[in-house]
Each structure stands twice: as structure tokens, then as C-alpha cells.
Amino acid sequence: MESLRTNKPKVLVIGSFMMDLVVRTPRVPETGETIIGTSFHRFPCGKGANQAVAAARLGAQVKMAGKAGADVFGDH
């Protein structure tokens, strides 16, 4: 059981939550050209969220405050 006392720094990040929508294509399209993507992925991100993850990876106790949208990405 982890001790209630810790020497880890405490960090509060106030920032943005976003959702990156990433499509892979076999090449960069030419100007005005449409090409078919080969895969599609969603990645939670945002400047504040990325900073919170980085601080946690460095060993801090992190809390994050932000506003999620009232849509499918906010639900995720």
C-alpha cells in the first residue's frame, strides 16, 4: 500500500483537451487532388493534456482541469 506522504511534486495543469484525427495516406496529395486514406485513428491530446502526461512521466502527482466539449469527442 502506497504511503499517504510522498516527496513527489504536485502539479495542477489547467489547459485544453483535444482529439487529433489522423489519416494515413500512401503519399502527400498534389494540390487539388483527393486520395484515399489507408487508416484512420483518433488520439486524445491538447497542449494542457500533453503537459500533464509529460509531468506524470517525470514522476509528479498530476491533476488536470479543463473543459470537454458536449460531443462524441468530449464523451471519449
N, C-alpha and C positions, 0 to 999 in steps of 0.2 A: 504494500500500500504506500502510495506516494505521500511524503510529508506535507503538511499544510504550509510549512515555511519553505521558501525557496529563494535562492540567490539569483534566479533568472530575472532579467529586466522585464518590466511590464510595459507593453506598448498598446496604445489605442490608435487605430487608423480610422480617420474619417475621410471617406472617399467614394469613388464610383465603382459600381458593379456593371459589367457589360457582358455581352455574349458575342464572341467572334464567330463569324460564319466563314468557313474556309472551304473553297472548292479547288481541287487539284485538276490541272489540265496537262495534256501532253506537251504543250508549248505555250508561249505567250501569244495571244491573238494579235493579228495585224489590226491597224486602225479600221474600225467599222466592221470587223469580222466577228462572227459568232462561232464559237467552237463548243463542243460538248465536254463537260467535266467528267473526270473518271472517278471522283469520290467527293463526298461532302461530309464535313464534320462541324460540330459546334463545340466551342471551348469557352468556359467561363473565364472572364478576365476583367480588365479595367485597371486604371492606374492605382487606385487605392487597394483593390483586391490583390494585385501583383505585389505591392509593397508589403501587405500583410503576410503573404506567403513567404516573401524573402525574409522578413523579420522572424517568422516562426522557424524557418530553416536554419537561421543563425542562432536559435536557441531561446528566443524571447517568448514570454507568455503574451499572446496577441488576442485582442478583441477588435472587431471591425464594426463600424457604424456606417450605414449608407441606406439609400432608398432604392428598393427594387421596383421595377415597373409593374403595372397591373396587366400583364400579358403572359403569354406562354413562357417567355424567357425569364420573367420575374418569378414565375412559379418554379422554374428549374432551379 
